[in-house]
Amino acid sequence: MPRSRRAARAVFFLAILSAGVSPALAQSADPAWLDQLAAQLAVDEGCAVEYYLNIKEDELAGRKTFEARAQCRDGRQFDGARTEPATEFTITACGVQVC
């Protein structure tokens, strides 16, 4: 990850912590992990999440997994996935698919 993105993410989380808000608590009606995904997409991809598709919470080999497709306000879509104990999502851009 480029240094500027890491720095931006660090500043974001420091601002949350200094405001006395735990990043593990949901700041919206969504589960906390969707708020975390939205924050990471904002920093890494410049994506303002409009809504989510295919939200999945599951367990694999005793570890929690989280997956969702995010629709950005500008029309782009990204898939985000995380398996605990990881703290960051793996984000991939969704391209054009032909069936």
C-alpha positions as a Markdown table, in Angstrom:
| # | Residue | x | y | z |
|---|---|---|---|---|
| 1 | Met | 0.0 | 0.0 | 0.0 |
| 2 | Pro | 1.5 | 3.4 | -0.9 |
| 3 | Arg | 2.7 | 5.5 | 2.0 |
| 4 | Ser | 0.2 | 8.3 | 1.5 |
| 5 | Arg | -2.7 | 5.9 | 1.8 |
| 6 | Arg | -1.3 | 4.4 | 5.0 |
| 7 | Ala | -0.8 | 7.9 | 6.4 |
| 8 | Ala | -4.3 | 8.9 | 5.4 |
| 9 | Arg | -5.8 | 5.8 | 7.0 |
| 10 | Ala | -3.7 | 6.4 | 10.2 |
| 11 | Val | -4.9 | 10.0 | 10.4 |
| 12 | Phe | -8.5 | 8.8 | 9.9 |
| 13 | Phe | -8.4 | 6.2 | 12.7 |
| 14 | Leu | -6.5 | 8.6 | 15.0 |
| 15 | Ala | -9.3 | 11.1 | 14.5 |
| 16 | Ile | -11.9 | 8.5 | 15.4 |
| 17 | Leu | -10.0 | 7.4 | 18.5 |
| 18 | Ser | -9.3 | 11.0 | 19.6 |
| 19 | Ala | -13.1 | 11.7 | 19.3 |
| 20 | Gly | -13.7 | 8.9 | 21.8 |
| 21 | Val | -15.3 | 6.6 | 19.3 |
| 22 | Ser | -14.2 | 3.0 | 19.0 |
| 23 | Pro | -13.8 | 2.0 | 15.3 |
| 24 | Ala | -15.4 | -1.3 | 16.2 |
| 25 | Leu | -18.7 | 0.3 | 16.9 |
| 26 | Ala | -21.1 | 1.0 | 14.1 |
| 27 | Gln | -21.6 | 4.6 | 13.2 |
| 28 | Ser | -24.6 | 3.9 | 11.0 |
| 29 | Ala | -27.4 | 1.4 | 10.8 |
| 30 | Asp | -25.0 | -1.0 | 9.1 |
| 31 | Pro | -22.8 | -3.6 | 11.0 |
| 32 | Ala | -19.5 | -2.1 | 12.2 |
| 33 | Trp | -17.5 | -4.1 | 9.6 |
| 34 | Leu | -19.4 | -2.4 | 6.8 |
| 35 | Asp | -18.5 | 1.0 | 8.2 |
| 36 | Gln | -14.9 | -0.1 | 8.3 |
| 37 | Leu | -15.1 | -1.3 | 4.7 |
| 38 | Ala | -16.6 | 2.1 | 3.7 |
| 39 | Ala | -13.8 | 4.0 | 5.5 |
| 40 | Gln | -11.1 | 1.8 | 3.8 |
| 41 | Leu | -12.8 | 2.3 | 0.4 |
| 42 | Ala | -12.9 | 6.1 | 0.9 |
| 43 | Val | -9.1 | 6.2 | 1.7 |
| 44 | Asp | -7.9 | 3.6 | -0.7 |
| 45 | Glu | -10.1 | 4.1 | -3.7 |
| 46 | Gly | -11.8 | 7.5 | -3.2 |
| 47 | Cys | -15.2 | 5.7 | -3.2 |
| 48 | Ala | -18.2 | 7.2 | -1.4 |
| 49 | Val | -20.3 | 4.1 | -0.8 |
| 50 | Glu | -23.9 | 4.5 | -1.9 |
| 51 | Tyr | -25.1 | 1.0 | -1.0 |
| 52 | Tyr | -24.0 | -2.6 | -0.7 |
| 53 | Leu | -24.8 | -5.8 | -2.6 |
| 54 | Asn | -24.3 | -9.4 | -1.6 |
| 55 | Ile | -23.4 | -8.9 | 2.0 |
| 56 | Lys | -22.2 | -12.1 | 3.6 |
| 57 | Glu | -21.0 | -13.0 | 7.1 |
| 58 | Asp | -19.8 | -16.5 | 7.5 |
| 59 | Glu | -17.3 | -18.7 | 9.3 |
| 60 | Leu | -14.4 | -20.6 | 7.7 |
| 61 | Ala | -12.2 | -23.0 | 9.8 |
| 62 | Gly | -13.4 | -21.2 | 13.0 |
| 63 | Arg | -12.6 | -17.7 | 11.7 |
| 64 | Lys | -15.2 | -15.1 | 10.9 |
| 65 | Thr | -15.4 | -14.0 | 7.2 |
| 66 | Phe | -16.9 | -10.8 | 5.8 |
| 67 | Glu | -17.7 | -10.1 | 2.2 |
| 68 | Ala | -19.7 | -7.4 | 0.4 |
| 69 | Arg | -19.8 | -5.6 | -3.0 |
| 70 | Ala | -19.9 | -1.8 | -2.6 |
| 71 | Gln | -21.6 | 0.5 | -5.1 |
| 72 | Cys | -19.9 | 3.9 | -5.2 |
| 73 | Arg | -21.8 | 7.1 | -5.9 |
| 74 | Asp | -19.7 | 7.5 | -9.1 |
| 75 | Gly | -20.9 | 4.1 | -10.4 |
| 76 | Arg | -17.8 | 2.0 | -9.7 |
| 77 | Gln | -18.1 | -1.2 | -7.8 |
| 78 | Phe | -15.6 | -2.9 | -5.5 |
| 79 | Asp | -15.6 | -6.3 | -3.7 |
| 80 | Gly | -14.3 | -6.3 | -0.2 |
| 81 | Ala | -13.4 | -9.4 | 1.8 |
| 82 | Arg | -11.8 | -10.0 | 5.2 |
| 83 | Thr | -11.1 | -13.1 | 7.3 |
| 84 | Glu | -10.3 | -12.5 | 10.9 |
| 85 | Pro | -7.8 | -11.9 | 12.5 |
| 86 | Ala | -7.0 | -9.6 | 9.5 |
| 87 | Thr | -7.9 | -6.0 | 10.2 |
| 88 | Glu | -8.0 | -4.7 | 6.6 |
| 89 | Phe | -10.1 | -5.8 | 3.7 |
| 90 | Thr | -8.8 | -7.1 | 0.4 |
| 91 | Ile | -10.4 | -4.9 | -2.1 |
| 92 | Thr | -10.8 | -5.7 | -5.8 |
| 93 | Ala | -12.4 | -3.5 | -8.5 |
| 94 | Cys | -15.3 | -5.1 | -10.3 |
| 95 | Gly | -14.9 | -5.0 | -14.1 |
| 96 | Val | -17.3 | -5.5 | -16.9 |
| 97 | Gln | -18.5 | -9.1 | -17.1 |
| 98 | Val | -20.0 | -10.7 | -20.2 |
| 99 | Cys | -22.2 | -13.8 | -19.7 |
